[in-house]
Amino acid sequence: MNQTNSILRSVFTEAVEITDAAARAAFLDAACKADAGLRTRVEQLLAAESRAGSFLRECPGATDLDTRAEKLGSRIGRYRLIERIGAGGYGVVYLAEQEEPVRRQVALKVIKLGMDTAAVVTRFEAERQALAVMDHPNIARVFDAGATESGRPFFVME
């Protein structure tokens, strides 16, 4: 897959998860910047996905993935999952509770089941590293990182 198709796929997979029209438009403004061609192609894909209805979302074996997904109350490392608070193209964010060495609520982001390809893992790790070195009051600080028992990377932030 060439770089252009990779960017198109990445923007589409993030945008398709955003159901609020205004939030989706704001995301596309930021993701596509001045690339009108990219914006047009993403919007065409979103329209086609919408017309397809549940056909593209229903996939054989999806329930098998769901039974292996993280369950609320379960643990990833030293973090207990409390509530699912968001999802994007390749990751899921949970409100979690750290119980040791300090007790606090955190956000834990983990790669979705089935999305742990080499390219996605590389992108996820780049996001994790970028957040870890940023120091700004409007950007969440990264507290911890690791991998689930199945090997999917995660990171923990405020």
C-alpha positions in Angstrom: 0.0 0.0 0.0 1.5 3.4 -0.9 1.7 6.3 1.5 -1.3 8.1 0.0 -3.6 5.0 0.5 -2.2 4.5 4.0 -3.1 8.1 5.0 -6.5 7.8 3.3 -7.2 4.5 5.2 -6.0 6.0 8.5 -8.2 9.1 8.3 -11.2 7.1 7.1 -10.9 4.5 10.0 -10.7 7.3 12.5 -13.6 9.3 10.9 -16.0 6.4 10.5 -16.0 5.9 14.3 -17.1 9.5 14.9 -20.9 9.6 14.8 -21.5 13.3 15.6 -21.5 15.3 12.3 -19.9 18.4 13.8 -17.2 16.4 15.6 -16.5 14.4 12.4 -16.2 17.6 10.3 -13.8 19.1 12.9 -11.7 15.9 12.8 -11.6 16.0 8.9 -10.6 19.7 9.0 -7.7 18.8 11.2 -6.7 15.5 9.6 -7.0 16.7 5.9 -5.8 20.2 6.4 -5.4 21.8 3.0 -5.6 18.5 1.0 -9.0 18.9 -0.6 -8.5 15.7 -2.6 -7.9 13.7 0.5 -11.0 15.2 2.1 -13.1 14.4 -0.9 -11.9 10.8 -1.1 -12.6 10.3 2.7 -16.1 11.8 2.4 -16.8 9.5 -0.6 -15.8 6.5 1.5 -17.8 7.7 4.4 -20.9 8.1 2.2 -20.4 4.6 0.7 -20.0 3.1 4.2 -23.2 4.8 5.3 -25.1 3.4 2.3 -23.8 -0.1 2.9 -25.6 -0.1 6.3 -24.6 -2.9 8.6 -23.3 -5.1 5.8 -19.7 -3.9 6.2 -19.9 -3.8 10.0 -21.1 -7.4 10.4 -18.3 -9.8 10.0 -18.3 -13.5 10.6 -16.4 -14.3 13.8 -16.8 -10.8 15.3 -18.4 -12.4 18.4 -15.3 -14.5 18.9 -13.3 -11.2 19.0 -15.8 -9.7 21.4 -15.5 -12.6 23.9 -11.7 -12.0 24.0 -12.0 -8.2 24.3 -11.3 -6.5 27.6 -14.2 -6.7 30.0 -15.1 -4.0 32.4 -13.8 -4.9 35.8 -10.9 -6.9 34.3 -7.3 -5.9 34.7 -4.6 -4.8 32.3 -1.4 -4.8 34.3 -2.0 -3.0 37.5 -5.1 -1.2 36.1 -8.7 -2.2 36.6 -11.0 -1.2 33.7 -14.0 0.8 34.9 -15.7 2.2 31.8 -15.1 2.4 28.0 -14.9 6.1 27.3 -13.9 6.1 23.6 -12.7 4.3 20.5 -11.0 5.3 17.3 -9.9 3.5 14.2 -7.4 1.3 16.0 -7.6 1.9 19.7 -10.0 1.8 22.6 -9.8 4.1 25.6 -11.0 3.0 29.1 -11.4 4.8 32.3 -9.3 2.7 34.6 -8.2 2.7 38.2 -4.6 2.3 39.3 -4.5 0.7 42.8 -0.7 0.6 43.4 1.7 2.1 44.1 -0.8 5.0 44.2 -4.5 5.0 43.8 -5.9 7.2 41.0 -8.1 7.1 38.0 -6.4 7.2 34.6 -7.2 6.7 30.9 -5.8 3.5 29.4 -5.6 3.2 25.6 -5.1 -0.2 24.0 -5.0 -1.4 20.4 -8.3 -3.1 19.4 -8.4 -6.8 18.9 -7.5 -7.7 15.3 -5.8 -4.3 14.7 -2.4 -5.3 16.0 -0.7 -5.3 12.7 3.0 -4.2 12.4 1.9 -0.9 10.8 -0.7 -0.1 13.5 1.6 -1.1 16.3 4.3 1.2 14.9 1.8 4.1 14.6 0.5 3.4 18.1 4.0 3.4 19.6 4.8 6.7 17.8 1.7 8.3 19.3 2.6 7.0 22.7 6.2 8.3 22.4 5.0 11.7 21.1 2.6 12.1 24.0 5.3 11.0 26.5 7.7 13.8 25.5 5.1 16.6 25.3 4.8 19.0 28.2 1.7 21.2 27.8 -1.2 21.8 30.2 -3.7 20.9 27.4 -2.0 17.6 26.6 -2.5 14.5 28.8 0.7 13.2 30.4 1.7 9.6 29.8 2.1 7.7 33.1 2.9 4.2 32.0 3.0 1.8 29.1 3.2 -1.9 28.4 1.5 -4.8 26.7 -1.6 -6.9 27.5 -1.2 -10.6 28.2 -1.9 -11.2 24.5 0.8 -8.8 23.5 -1.2 -5.8 22.4 0.5 -2.5 23.4 -1.2 0.0 25.7 -0.4 3.2 27.4 -1.8 5.0 30.5 -2.4 8.8 30.7 -4.0 11.3 33.0 
